[in-house]
């Protein structure tokens, strides 16, 4: 029987041990150590044979999304890395540029953002394959009725999918790339940042984010498919409610963590939030704090309890926001940006945590914390006794 969930304060202490900003180390640096240069917004997947952890993400160079490419290159490429030592070191295996995506899609790709790697069973091939979902901004018109809101040089975001030719992500075939998810609904016009892909009740569930035509907010959406041969269909454009305080403009789920026993029915969902889509400096005479913006989000957490069969929200469970008044995860450097938190259990019972973290020089590399089985067990024991 699942016990009552840990207290909010106990969870905050536990999660901040995992996402300890002062103990993180850079694992994938951006292409330059200056403002506007990032790497992140991907995910982690462990492969048992051979023992490998795969990591994907996008390289972003300086620019301004409101001006297209007039002030810089912005989202430049997406890349695939592998680690054969449980995340201690990483080797780049593949990279796809926006020029290559433009060529295979037959449309101009202006920028690349969030991506997601997933291993699945293909019944036709009777073997496992890999899929790679990547979001990009294409140079296309806005929907009828809101055409004039499109800024010169910008476009519309959507998600595309490529598939491997074998049971290894280094065989992902760029020429297989096809549209995976898009909409003409102005309220959710920009579809991007695929974050989670998991199975519930025999269906594949995809968690992603959206922005309206006006770029005034960010929501978390959910889409499902019966199997990998079918297209995703959106079942909820607003699976979470934006908060009343620090996350009133943005609530974008980015990752998850299953709580240890005896809380087997509970999961933590990490999310990125912001008070305002544009930069929103605090009053210097009041509390100085990172407030978040579309390029400098900070992070929080939901606690979710799996719903009983046939009741409640089926896919994300019963969500309870933990970080109500303020963000729980803020970088001590630069703008304070902390986003795209991901976790993965590794062989032997350890845990690997990654996130994109602001640095004092303005850049945002991908950083990580690694926990051995004993280290993670120590933290979970403390959580149980709290």
N, C-alpha and C positions, 0 to 999 in steps of 0.2 A: 504494500500500500504506500503510495506517495505521501510524504509528509508535507506539512505546511511549508511554504516557500521561506527561504531565509529573509531576514529583515532587509529593508532598503539600505541601511547603513552597513550591514555586513556584506551585502553584495557590492556596494560602492568600494569598500576596502579591498575586497577580493579582485574585482575587475581592474582597479587601479594598480594592483600588483602586476597583473598581466600586461596592462598597457602602461607600464611605468616609463614616462617620457624621459627621465634622467638616465635610465639604464639601456635605452634602445641603441642599436648600432646600425649604421647604414649598410644595406646589402645590395641595393641597386641605385647608384647615383644618377642624377639627371645629366644631360649633355653639357651643362655649364653650371657653375656655382654662383648663380645670380638670380635676381627676382624674375619670376615667370617661367623658370625651367623646373620641370617636375618629372617624376616617374612614379606610377602607381595605378590605382583604379582597376586592378585585375583581381585574380583569385589564386588559390593554391589547391592542387589535387595530388594525392599520394597514389602511386602505382606500386603494387606489391612485388611484381616480378617483371623486370628487375626492380629492386628497391630504389625508387626514385621519387622525389617530390618535384612536381612541375609548377611553375609560376608564370603568370602572364601579366602584362600591364602595358601602358602606353607612355611613350615619350612625348613631352610637351615642351615646346620652346616658347619664348616670350611672345606676347601679342595681346590683342583686345578683342574679345568675341563680339563686341558691339560694332566693330569696324571691319568685320571679315578678316582679310589678310593684310590690310593696309599698314598695321603696326607690328607685324611679325607673323611667323609661321604657325603658331599655336600647336594644336595636336598633330604631331609629325608622323608618328609610326606606332605600331603595336609590336610587342616582342614576346618571345617565349624563352624561358630559362629553365634549367634543370639543376637539381642538387642530388648528389649521391651520398651525402654525409649528413642527412637530417637537417639541412638548412644552414650548415656552417659556412658553405661557400656555394656560389652560383655561377653557371656557365651559360652564356647566351647560345641558343640553338637556332632560332628562326627570328626573322624580322620582316614585317610587311609595311611598306610605306603607303601614304595616302595616294601617291601617284600610281602605285600598283593597284590599289583598290579602285581608283578612278577608271583605270583601263579595263579591269574585269567587269565592273558594274556598268560601264558605258555612261557614266555621269560624273561630274566633277565633285570630288570629295574635298571639302575645305578644311576639315579638322577631324581628328580622331579623339574619342574619349574612352569611357569604360568598356572593358571586355571581360569575357568569361570563358573558361575552359571546362569541358565536361566529358567524362568517359561514359559510354552507353553500350548496351547490347544491341547488335543489329541482327534480327532474326533471318533476314534474307542471306546475309553472309555467314550466319551462324558463328559469329565471333564478335568481339568488342571492337568498337571504333571510338574516335574522338570527334567532338564538335567544338568549334570556336565561334563565339558570338562577339561581335564588335560593333560599337555604336559610332556613327560618323555623321557629320553635317554635310548634306549635299546641296549643291547650288540649284535649288528648285524653288518655285513660287509658294507663297503661303496659300492657305485655303480661301475659297470664295467668301468674300465679305470682310476679310481681314488682310487683304493683299497689301494695303498701304502701310501696315505695321512692319513689314519686312525692311530691315535696314540695308542700305546698299552694301553689296559684297557678302551678305550673309545668306543662310539657307535654312533647311529644315533637317532636324535630326531623326534618324531611324536606326534600326538594328539589323545587321546582316549576319549570315551564318555560313561557315565553311566546314567541310567534313574531311576526315583523314581517309587514306586509302588502306590503312592497316591499324593494328592495335598499338599505335605509337603516335603521340601528337607531333613528332617531327616529320610525319608524313601528311600533315594537314595540307589540303590541296586548294591553293588560292583560286583556281579556275572553277571550283565548285561553289564559290560564294554566291548566295542568293539572299533576297530580302527575307527577313525573319519576322519583323514586327514594325508596323507604322500605323499612322492614323491621319485623317484629315480633320478630325474634331479639333476646333480651335482651342478648346479648354485644355487639351492634352497634346498639343500639336507636336512637340519635340519629345520623342521617345528615345531614351538612352540609358547608359550605365546598367546593363544586366548584372545583377549582384549575386543572386542565389539560384540554383537549379537543383531541385530535390523531388522525391516522389512522395505522394500522399494519396491513399485510397486508389492506387493503381494509375494515377495520373502524374505526369511530369509538371511541376510547378515552377514557373519563372518569375522572379521578383526583379523589377526594373524601376526606373524613375521617369517622370514626365515634367515638362514645363509648358505653360500655356503660351499662346502666340505673343502675349505681352511681356513674357519673361519676369513676372512678378512673384512667382512662387515655384516650389518644387514638391511633387507628391510621389508617393510610392504606389506602383501598380502591380497587379498580379495577373498572369496569363497561364493557361494550362493547355496541355495536349495529351492525347491518349497514348501516343508512342512517338519515338523520334522521326518516324516517316511522315508525320502529320505537322501541319502548321500550328503555331500557338494561337489561342483565342483569348482575348482579354476578358476576365470575369469580374475585375474590380479595378477601376481607374484610381480610386482613393482608398487603399487598403488600410491606411493609418490616418489619423487626424493630426494636423499640424498643431503644435502646442500653443499655449497662451503667452509664453514669455520669450525665452532665448531662441526658440525654434519656430516662431510664428510664421516665418516665410518659407522654411524648408524642413522637410522631414523625409530623408532618403535612407531607407534601410540598405546597409552595405555588407553585413556579415552576421554570423550566428555562432553561438556556443551552447552546447548541451551541458546542463549542470550535472555534476556528479551525483551518484546515489547518496542519499535516498530521495533525490528530487528528479527522478527519471522522466516525469511528465513536463518538466520545465525547461525552457530554453531562453537564452538571452539573445535579443536581436540588437546589434549595434546600428546606430544611424547617424547621419550627418545632418546638422541643423544650422540655421542662420536666422538672425533677427530681420535682416533685410537683404534682398538680392544684390543691391549695390553696397559698396563700402559705407559703413555707418559708424563713424568714430564716436567714442564716448565723450562725455563732458569731462574735461580735466579736473573740474571741481567736485566731481562725484566719484563713484567707484570706477576706476579704469579697468577695463576687461575686454577681451576679444569678443566681438558681438556676432561675428560670422558674416559672410557674404557669399555670392555665388562662386567665387574663386578661392575663398579663404574660410571654408566651413570648419566648425568644431563639432565634437561628437558627443552623443549620449547613448542611452540604452533603454530598451523595453524588456520587460519580463513577460514571457508567454507561457500559458498553460495549455497543453493539448486538449482540445475539446472532445467530449464524449462523442462516440459515433452518431452521426445524424443530428448533432446539435452544435450551435455556436458557429463562429467563423471556422471553416473547415481547414484552410490552408496555412494561415499564420497563427492559429490558436487565439486564445483570449488575451489580447495585448494590454499590458499595464505599463504606463510610462513611469520609469524610475527617476529620470533626470528632469524633473518638472521645472524648477526655478532657474537652473543654470546648467551649462554643459559640464559633463563629468571628465572629459578628456580634452586637454588643451596643451599644446606644445609650449615649453618655457622659452622658446626662441622666436625671434622675428614677429610675425603677425599672430602667432598662437595657433595657426591652422593645424588641425589633426583630423584626418578623414580616411575613409575606406578601410576601416578596421576589419581584418580577417583573422580567423583562427583555423587551425587544422590539428587534429590528433595525429601523432606520428608513431611509427612502429616502436613497440616497447612501452607505450603508455605515456610518452611525453607530449608536449604541446608546443606549437609554433604559432606566434602571433606577429602579424605584419600590419603596418599602416603607413600612410603618407604624412610626413611630418615637416612643418616649417622649420627652417634653419635661420641663423642670425644673418646669413648672407642673402636671404630672400628666396633661396631655392627650396624645393620640396622633394627630397629623395624618398625612396621606400626604405623603411627601417623595420627592425624586427627584434623580438625577444624569444629566446629558446629556453624551454624548460625540460629537464630530464624527467623521467618517471618519478624519481624521488622528490625532486623540487616541486613538481605539480601536485604530488600527493601531500606534501607538507602544506601547501596552500589550501587544498580541499579539506584537509583535516582541520585547519584553522577555521574554515567556513562552517564546518559541521559543529564545531564547539562554540561558535559565536552566539 
